[in-house]
Amino acid sequence: MSPQALYGWRRFLLRVFGCAVGRGVLIRPTAEITYPWKVSIGAFSWIGDNVTLYSLGEIHIADNVVISQRSYICTGSHDFSVPTFDIFAAPIVIEAESWIATDVFVAPGVRIGRGAVIGARSTVVHDAPSMMICFGNPANPIRPRLANPA
């Protein structure tokens, strides 16, 4: 925990523990990052309150990404096909200019395409295409992000 305005302190602390943190990144004080050395966060991205970056595997967050409050970015799970439920990890990539709205779950191995928007309370178990609004459980592309793309 640290006071709200100490974004620079949180960036510094994450860098000390091996996280690649870009310029101008804002990380809210209640965000949790399991293994910072497995995370990279691009310039001017924003990690909201109570976001969990469960980084058993690598998490790559590009520039200008917003991950809203209470979202859970999960790179690890258990293999249900074996009796011992072995743990596995798969990387997650969130491309530039994407927005993950509040209370979204992103599963291991998922790629969120450039400029994608993931609607509130969605569950992302498959890749989300670039410049699409995706919503639901499981999240599916609903429509293009821009009405009149240039």
N, C-alpha and C positions, 0 to 999 in steps of 0.2 A: 504494500500500500504506500502511496505517496500522494501529496496534495494535488488537486486537479491540474493546476497550472504548470507542474513540473515535467512537461513533455521532454525537454532536453535531458533531464536527469534520467528518465526512463530509457531514452535512446542511448545515452551513455552506458547505463547499466546493462542493457541488452548487448551492446557491442563488447563490453568487457567479457560477457559470457558467450561470445562467438556469433551472435546474430548479425547478419548483414542488414544494416538499417540505412535507408536513403535519407536524403536531405528533406527536412520539413515534415517528416512522419509524425503523426499524432497518435499516441497510444494512451487510451484512458486508464486510470489507475487501477481499475478492477479487472482488466484483461489478464488472462493467464496464458503463459507460454511454457509448455512442458520442458522441451529441450531447445533452448535458444540457438544453439550451434547448428541446428537442422532447419533454421528458418531464415528466409531473406524477405525483406519488405522494401519495395521500391519507393522512390521519392514521392512525397506529398500524398502518401496513402494514409488511411485513417482506420484504426482498430478501436471499435466501440466498447462501451461498458459491458462487463461480464461476458466478453467474447473469450472462447477457449480455442487456442491453437494447440491441439493435441498432436505433437510432433514426434511420434515414434518413427515416422518416415519424414522425408523432406517436405517443406511447405515453401513454395515460391509465390510471393505476392508481388505483382508488377507495380509500375508507377500509377498513381492516381486511382487507386482502388479504395472502395469503402466497404468495410465489413461492419455491419450494424450490430447493435446491442444484442446480447444473448445468443449469438450465433456460435455454432460448434463446428470447427474445421478438424476433421478426424482422419488421421493417416493410418491408424491401427485398428485391428479387429482380431477376432479369433476364427480359426479354421474349424467350422462346424462339421467338416467331413471326416475328422479324426477324433477318436474318443478323448484325447488329451486336450482338445481345444487350443492347439498351439497358437501363439500370437504371431501375426504377420503385419507388415507395414507396406504401404504403397504411397508414393508421392502424390501431392495435390499441387496443381498449378492454377493460379488465378491471374489471368492476363490483364493487361492495362485497361484502365477506364471502366472496370466492371463494378457493379454494386451488388452486394449480397445484403438483402434487407434483413429486418429483425427476425431473430429466432429461427435461422436457417441451419439445417444440418447438411454438411458436405461430406460424403463418404470417401474412403480411401481410393486412390487411383483416378480421381476425377480431374478433368480440366475444364475450367470456366473460360470460355472464349472471350476475346477482346470485346469490350463494350457491352457484355451481356448484363442483364438485370435479372436477379433471382428474387422472386416475390416472397413476401413475409411468410414465415412458417412452412416454407417448402423443404422437401427432402431431395437432395441431389445425389442420385446414385449412378447417373450416366453423364458423359460430357455434355456441357451446355454450349450450343453454337454461338459464335460471335454475333454481336449486335441484335440479339433476340431477347425478348422478355420471356422468361421461363417461370412457371408456377405450378405448384401442386405437390402431391405425394403419390408417386414420384414426380419430380419436376419435369415438365414437358414444355417445349417451345410453344408459345401462344401467338405471338405476333412480332414483327420487327420493332426494334426500339424506336426508330425514327419513322415518322409517317411519310416523309419525303426525303429519303437519303440523297445526299449530294453525290 
